[in-house]
Amino acid sequence: MINSWNLTSGAKLVVEEIPYVKSAAIGIYIRLGSRYEMGKLSGASHFIEHMLFKGTATRTARDIADSFESMGGQLNAATSKENTVLYARILDENLYAAMDILFDMLFNSAFAPHDFETEKGVIIEEINMYEDTPDDLVHDVFSQNIWKKSPMGPPILGTLETITDSVRDDLYNFYRQFYVPSNIVISVAGNVEAQRVKDAVETYLEQARPGAVAFNLVVPEISVPFVKLVPKETEQVQLCLGVPGITYNDERRYALNIMNSILGGGVSSRLFQSIREELGLAYSIYSYPNNYSDTGTYVIYAGTGPSRTGQCLEVLHQQLKEIVDQGITDDELMRTRQQIKSSLYLGMESVMNRMTRLGKALLMYDKIIPLEEVMDKIMNLEKDQVEDLAVQLLQPAQVSLAAIGSPEALQNVEREFKRYW
């Protein structure tokens, strides 16, 4: 059974009772991500995520870690462009002990000056590690250029400059501005009693500082087409080709899921089969959509040898042209529907997946979308809906490129890319 409430504090709560399991998962979603940061605050949302684990007025960082270790639980957090989530998975008997720690971290983090300086060093090393991982970095390079005139563009981690120059009081004030009940969604799933969870959550929220968050977001401007080449001495050339996408509110998102699965979303996809299995041009090749509240992208990634970039780009062009000109087959549509159906229902075997689905639904759509409704829309999609979307998105004039590799390899990449787009 699923219950949801708009609480008097302004927070939203959703609870799914699953009495046949022995675990529970809780996620606290804060509507704060890197797109809300301006100038010197770049990287602040991710920095705050780190600081949540550094201690409160009554708990040290070691206390927090030891408490979850002693429960055998898992505690983590993540930051994206539009939100931050603090989440835990524990035995059902430990839910309320975990909640006590989570809400203490959420509202009472101390941001001690010593811890702030220590964590600044940790994040600088995280950025350095990321810079040394070109197959991850190339995705950020693509984002920075397609949204180069918007806060959507900069990396979630921030930059070495913004993190080095960050000031503790600026970060703390940013935290206090956004970490208020009216700006959060709480999701709980597992062997729990919904009313007892609601009572406990309301007690914690009563102790939190009140406040309203005013959002003044401008729809980010898309800058395409572009070619961005980043010279770096690497063994492979990392390629990201992409186009403007759709928002997560767009009803075409169901057709996009099917199109993506057919084109590059798995081992049976066209790109994987042609580029890896048949031609051996890449070890890693895939596509993915990024859907946000008011913008989106659709991206294809491949890592290939410098001598193979020309052939790789040629095959990518062929595959994109084929899906636009010839569409998809009945067999591909039927197979992909079944894949998505299996993935959704098998995912429901996990309390963490159930919690995440409900939390994101309430955060993004302000309502719970039944799984059966999602499946109906997937199973009733027609071929022409998928094909029309492919034609709309995969326009040659919209295709942009971000690439990382040696200077010599990048010269060839640019030349070959311009042959096809």
Buried (B, 14 or more C-beta within 10 A) or exposed (E): EBBBBEBEBBBBBBBBBBEEBEBBBBBBBBBBBBBBBEEBBBBBBBBBBBBBBBBBEEBBBEBBEEBBEEBEBBBEBEBBBBBBBBBBBBBBEBBBBBBBBBBBBBBBBBBBEEBBEEBBEEBBEBBEEBBEEBBEBBBBBBBBBBBBEBBBBBBBBBBBEBBEEBEBEEBBEBBBBBBBBBBBBBBBBBBBBBEEBBEBBBEBBEEBEEBEBEEEEEEBEBBBBBBBBBBBEBEBBBBBBBBBBBBBEBEBBBBBBBBBBBBBBBEBBBBBBBBBEEEEBBEBBBBBBBBBBBBBBBBBBBBBBBEBBBBBBBBBBEBBEBBBEEBBEEEBBEBBBEBBBEEBEEBEEBBBBBBBBBBBBBBBEEEBBEBEEBBEBBEEBEBEBBBBBBEBBBBEEBBBBBBBBBEEBBEBBEEBBEEBB
